[in-house]
Amino acid sequence: MDTSKSDFDVLIVGAGISGIGMAAHLEEHCRGKSYAILERRENLGGTWDLFRYPGVRSDSDMHTLGFIFEPWKHEKSIADGSAILEYLNRIVDERGIRENIRFGMRVETADFDSKRARWIVSVVTPEGERKRLTANWLYLGSGYYDYDEPYDPGFELGEFAGDVVHPQFWPEDLSYEGKNVVVIGSGATAVTIVPSMAKRAAKVTMLQRTPTWMFSRPARDGMANFLRKVLPEETAYKITRWKNVVMQDIGFKRAQSKPEKVKEFLTKKMQGHLGDKYDATAFTPPYDPWDQRLCLVPDADLFEAIKDGKAEVVTGRIARFGKDSVALEDGREIPADIIVTATGLKLAIAGKIAVSVDGTPVDFAQRFYYKGCMFSNLPNLAVVFGYLNASWTLRADLNAAYVCDVLNMMDEKGADIAVPALTEAEAAALEEDDIFDFSSGYIQRSKAIMPKNAVGFPWRLNQDYRVDRKQMKSDPIDDGILHFKALPHAPADEAAPARSGSTQSTI
């Protein structure tokens, strides 16, 4: 892109699913708007470029993890990371988005100048050079976790002499052929890594403190692949997408209303896959299904690895690490040449960007979500935090479409600022709700930094896509809460160009 341009209508942070989705919506619904995507890495893809561990794949179907505007065309709906990157690269090339991405740009600060209706955004290049960009709107597609630091459970590795790796920073040259591998953790990452590494390792042990509810489904969606043969691609995709949305929703709500029935169903499925290798201790969590996210086991690959004797699941607490083993509190020792610490992520708000308004720092923990997209009394800023009980992209699509509607409404009104207004008295009267009713460790550890959530719409981050979709379509943009404001006159100084954009050369 033209790197001399420094002022935009919209700045998007992150070239992963959320950022690319926003850019695609702008291209289609706000064609006159100038934008740039700031990506700290050298490649697009976000999570799908960062994670390089064996077997990396989606943990939900690509008909809902894919965008609403771009059909998923691969035969496998539970997709490998490389296929997801191919999908994203095709979108940015076919839609002319790539030329608007600036790679190697880490956003440090963002300050909204309310007198000029401009976000002043400071970025750092890989060479350590600091530069500045300005924009009327800031869209944070920076994900939900810390790219620099995973969760550290504080293991004392003692005399362990083998390799220790975290999935977030997987070394390209790690050799595990014929070795004993211990994967510590029981979440989606561990469930993915274990069967993949088991193909080459001598033995892979998934060491868990607490079991996780798992369910298996084919990696290929038979109905989707049939519909693609008999219907136009877009029609087949829409039907499959909605079918999967409904099935996800039904499954989640049934787990809430009839947890014992769902437990019984999941247990019978695992027993059927594992046969005499089924161990109730290893596969019976102490919580109800969907109190934490269910782990997907595509094509029963983890269960097949266990049946083949290439993998095992051990439940216990670590006492110490020996030179070539992990010792448990109950006296058992697990041979280990390699330890993989699949112990979870560390959440981060707003991509760890220091956000402020007129120089005053923004504490997101003191702001209410507005329509799961904006925040109380914070102008011209939107963010994406996907669903915990469904695919991330469902919310990314909703939020991108909503922001485009807001931008178009601002143009109609001649407004420079759009802010969800909430007085102190109104905030005090709101009944607060648990923002995430999930017991997962990474959720519980991060509640103190999360924004506030009210019981009722619009001041909440909801976890029901079908309700959100209906509400976002029916609720007017100009709802009396979102306040629109025009500046008294156009900015005259070069640090604050007019809303249509400028070509001042600062980056």
N, C-alpha and C positions, 0 to 999 in steps of 0.2 A: 504494500500500500504506500501511499504518499506519506513518508515519515516526517515531512515538514508540517503536516497538519497537526494542530494541537488542541483545537476546540471542537466539541462534538455535541450533538443533541443528546446522545446516550453513550455512556461508557459502560461496558460489560466486563466484569472481572471473572476470568476463568473461561477456558476453551474446552470444557468438558460438556457433558450432556446438557446441563442447564444453560450455559453460555451460548452454545451452538443453537439450542432451541430458541432462545431469545432472539438471536441474530436472524434466524430463519423467519420468525414471526414478523420482525421488523421489515425484512425484505418483501414480505407478502402484504402486510397490512399497514405499514407506515413507510412507504417507499421514498418519501421525500426526506426522511430523517437520516442524518449522518451518524455513524456509530463506529466504535472500535472495540475490539476484544483484547483485553490485556491478560496475557498468559505467562505465568512465571516460569514455566518449563519450556523446553525447546520443541516440544511436540504437543499436538492437541490430544484430547481424550480424557484428561483428568485422571480419575481413578483407573481407567482402562489403559492408560499409558504408564502410570506409576507402578501398579502391581504387576510383577513379572514372575510370581511364584508358580510352581508346576500346577497345571490344570486350571489356571485362573479362568473363570467363566461367570456368567450371570447367575444370580440366585433367584431370579424370577423370569417369567417368559418374555421373549423379545417382542411379542405383540402388544404388551403393555409397557415394557421398558423401552420399546421403540417409540418414535414420535407419532403423534396423531396425523401428521401431514406426510409422513414418509413410510410406505409399507416395508415391512421386514420380509425379505425375499429368500432368505436361506431356508434350507430344509429343516435344520435344527432350530427349535424355538428356545431351548436352553443353550445359549451360544458361548463359544470360546471367546476369550478376550480379543484375539486377533480378528475374529469376525465382527465384533462390535466396533473395533477401530476402523475396519474397512467400511462399515456402514457410516460412521461419522465422517470419515474422509471423503466418501462419495457425496455426502450432503454438502459439505463446505465447498467442494469443487463445483458441483452442479449448480449451486445457488449463488456462486460468486462471493462466498463468505470469507474464504481464505485470505483474500487480498486485504481484508479488514482486521486480520489478527496480527498483533504485535507480540512476538515471542520473547522470552527472557525478561519480562517486565514484572517485577514483584512490587505490588502496591503496598506502601507503608502507611500512608495517612490519606484521609479524605475529609475535607472541611467544607461545609456548605456555607457560602456567603449569601445570606438572605437578602442583602441589598442589591445583589447582582443576579440572584437566582442561578448561581453557578457552584458546582462542586469543584474544589481545587484539590486535585489528586496528585500526590507525589509518588513517584515510582523509582525503583533502583534497578539498574541494568546489571547483567552478569559481571561487568567490569567494575561495579561499585559506583557508577556515575548516577547522581540524582537528577531527575528531570520532573517536569510538571505538565500535567494535562488539565483541561477544564471541560466541564460538561453540564448540561442542564439536569440530566438524570443520571443516577448511578444504579446499576443493576448487578447485584452480587450473586454470581453463579459459581461461587468458590467452594461449594460442597459443605460438608458438616463436620469434617474431622481435620486434625492437625497433620499436615503433610510432613512436618519436620520431626515430630515426636510421636511415636506410638505410646499406648499405655504401658507403663513400666510397673509390674507387680512387685518389684524389689527382690528378685531372686538373688541369693548369694550362691554363685556358681562354684565356690570353693575350689577344689582341685580338678574340676572337670577339664580334660585335655583336648576334647574334640571341638568341632565347629558349633557355634551358636549363632543362629540367624533369626531375624524377625521377617515375617512375610512382607512387610512394608518396604523393606530394603533388601530384597533378594539378590545375592551376588550371582553374576552371570556365570562364573567359573566354578560354582559349587558342584562337586562330584559326590554322588551318593550311591553309585553302583555297588551292590553287594554289601552295603553298610546297614547298621542298625540305626534307625531314626526314631526319635521320640518327639511327637508333636504335642506340645502342651496347650490344651484348649479344646473346646467342644462346640465352637460356633461355626458359622458358615465357612470361614476360611480354613479351619482345621478339617472340616468335612470334605472340602474340595481337595486339599493338599494330600491327605492320607491315601486315597485310592490312586492318585496320580503318581506319587512317589513309590507306592508299593509295586508298580510295574517293573522297577529297576532295583530297588533296595532289597536287602536280604529280609528285613522285617520292619514294618512301620507300626509303632504303637501310638495310639491317640490316648494321651493321659489327661483325664478330666477330673476336676474336683466335683462337678455336678453334671449329670446327664442333660441332654437336650432332646426335645421332641423333634423327630425326623419324619419326613414322608418322602416317598419315592414316586416319580412319574417319568414317563418316557421323555427323552431329550427332544424327540420329534413329535410334533402335534399332528396326529393323523387327520383330524378334521380340517385343520388349516391347509395342509398339503393337498387334500382332496379338493377343497373349495378353490384353491389356486388353479387347479386344472380345469374347472368348469365355469369359473366366473372371472370377470376382470380383476386384475391384481388389487386395485384399490377397494373394490367391493368385498372381495374375500378377506382382506385385511381388516376392514371395518367390522365385519361380522365376527371374525375370530377375536379381535380386540375386545369387543363388547361382551362376547361370551366369556372371555377370561376375566374381565372386570367383575362380571356378575358372579362367577364361580368363586373368585377370591373373596368377594364380599360375603357370599353365603357361608363359605367355610369359616371366615373370621367370626361372623355373628353366631354361628352355631357353636363354635368353641366357647363363646361367652355365655350363651344361654344353656347349653347342655355339655359342660366340660367333661363329665364322666363318659358320655357317649362317644365324644371325640377321642378321649384317651383310649377307650376300648377299640375304636376303629384303627387308630394309629398303631396300637400295640399289635393287633392282629396282622396288620400289614407287615410290620417288622418281623414278627414271628414267621410269617409265610416266606419272607425273603431269606431269613437266616436259618430256619429249621432248627436242628440240634445245636447250632452255634449261638442261638439266642440266649442272652444273659439279662435277666430282668434288672439286675443291679446296674448294668451299663446303659440301659435304654428306658428307664423309668424315672423321669425328673420329679422333683418334689413340688412342682408347680403345675398349674393348668396350661394346656396348649394355648398359645398366643399371649400368655403372660410375658413371654419372650418370643422373639421371632422364630417361627419354625424353620428348621434347616432342610433344604431341598437336597435330595439324593437322586440325581438324574440317572435313569437306567439302572438304578440300584447298585451303582458302581462301588460304593463303600461296603455294602453288604456282600457283594461278590468277592471283594478283596479279603474280607473276613472269612468267608467260606473257603476260599482257596488257601488259607493259612498265611497269606502275605501281610495281613494287617490284623490288629486286635484293638479292642477298646478296654482300657483299664481305668477304674474309678478309685481314687485315693488322694491323699494329701502328701505332698513332698516333705520328706524329713531333711534330706541333704543331697548334694550332688557329689558322686564319687568321680574318680579319674575317668572311668568309662561306663558309668551307670547312673541311674537315678534311683535313690533309695526312698521308699515310702514309709510313712509312720507305722504301718502295720507290719513292717519287716520285709516286705517284698522288694526286690531289686530288678530294675528293668535295664538291660544292656543298651548302651547308647554311644554311638560314634558321632552323631549329629543331634543337636537339640534345636527344634523349631519352636519359638515362643509365639504361638498364635493366640496371644492373650488379650487381644482386642485393641480398639482404637481409642484415641483421646479426642473428645469433641472440641470444636473451636467455633466461635461465633464470628460471623462476618469476615471469615478468612483471616482472622487475627489483625485486621486493619484497624488502626486507631481512627475511629469515626468521631467527628465533632460537628457542631453547628455554631457558626460565628465564634469559633475558638473554644467553645465549651464542650468537653468530652461527652460522648453519648454512652450511657450505661444501659445496654440492651435489657438487662435484668429488671430495669425499672420501667420498661415500655411494654405496652400490650400489643400483641399481634393484631393486625387489622386484615381481615379476610385471608389470613394465612399467607400474606404477601408483603404488606407494608407494616409500619409500626406507628403507634400513637405519637402525634406531634413531631414526627420526623419527615421532613419534606423531600419529595422527589427521589425517594429511595425505595427499591424493592429487593426482595431476597427469595431464594428458593431453599426450602427445607422439605424434602420429599416425605412421602408416607412411610410409616413404619410397618404397616400391615398390607402394603401393596407396593407397586413399582414406583420408584422415584420420579420417573418421567411424567406420570399422570399429573402430579402437582406442577412440575416444570411447565408443561403445556398450558395448564390453567392459568398460572401466574403470568406467563409470557403474553397470552391472549389478553388478559386483564390489563396489563401495563400498556399494551398497544391501544386498547380502548381508552384508557386514561389520557395517553398522549394525544389521541385524536380529539378527545373532549377538550383538552387544553387548547388545542388549535382553534376549535370552534368558539371557545370563550375568549380567546386572546390572552390566556393565562400563562404565567411563567412558573407558578408554583402550585403544587397540589399536595395537601397535607391532611392526613386523618386527624381531626381535631378532637381532643378529649380533655375536658377540664378536670381540675383536681377533685371537684365535688362529684362529677360523673364517674371518675375512676374509683373513688371511694365507695360508690354505690354498686359497682360491679361485683358480682359473685365470682370469685376466682375458682379455677378448675386445675386439676393436675395436668400439666402440659403433656406429659407422656405417662400413660397408665401402663408402663412396662417395667418389669423387674430386672431387665438386663443391666449388667454392671456398668457398661459404658453410658447408659442412660442415667442411672442413679448417681454416678459420680459427677455428672455434669449439670444437674438440675439448678445448682446455684448460679450458673452463668446464663441460663436460658431466659428468654423473654417471658412475660406474664401471659396467662391464658384465662379468658373469661368463660363462663358456662355457655353464654349465648353468642350467636353470630351478631355482628361482624368481628368482635374483639377476641378472636381465637384462632388457633392453628388446629383445624379439625383433622380427624383421622377416618373420614368417610368420604371417599372420592365421589360416589354417586350423589350424595347430599351436596357436597361442595360444587359439583358440576351444575346441578340444578340451581343452587343458590346464586352462583356467580353469573349464570345466564339471566336469571329473573330479577336480581337486585340491580337497580339503576346505578350507573356510575356516579351520577350527581345525586347522591343519596342524602344530602344534608349533613353528612359526617365528613366526607371528603371535601375540604374547602379549597376553592380555586382563587388564586390571587394574581393580578397583573401588576407588574412594576409600574411606577408612575411615569418612567421614561426609559428609553433604551440605554443600556450601559454605554458610556462614552470612552472609558479607558481601555486600553489594549489588553489589560489582564482579564477583562470581562467582555468579550465580544458578543455580538447579537446572537439570538437563539439559533439563527440559521447556520451558524458555524463560521470559522475563520481559518486562515492558513498561516497564522504566525508561526515562526520556526523556532520551537523550543525543544522538539524531539524528532 
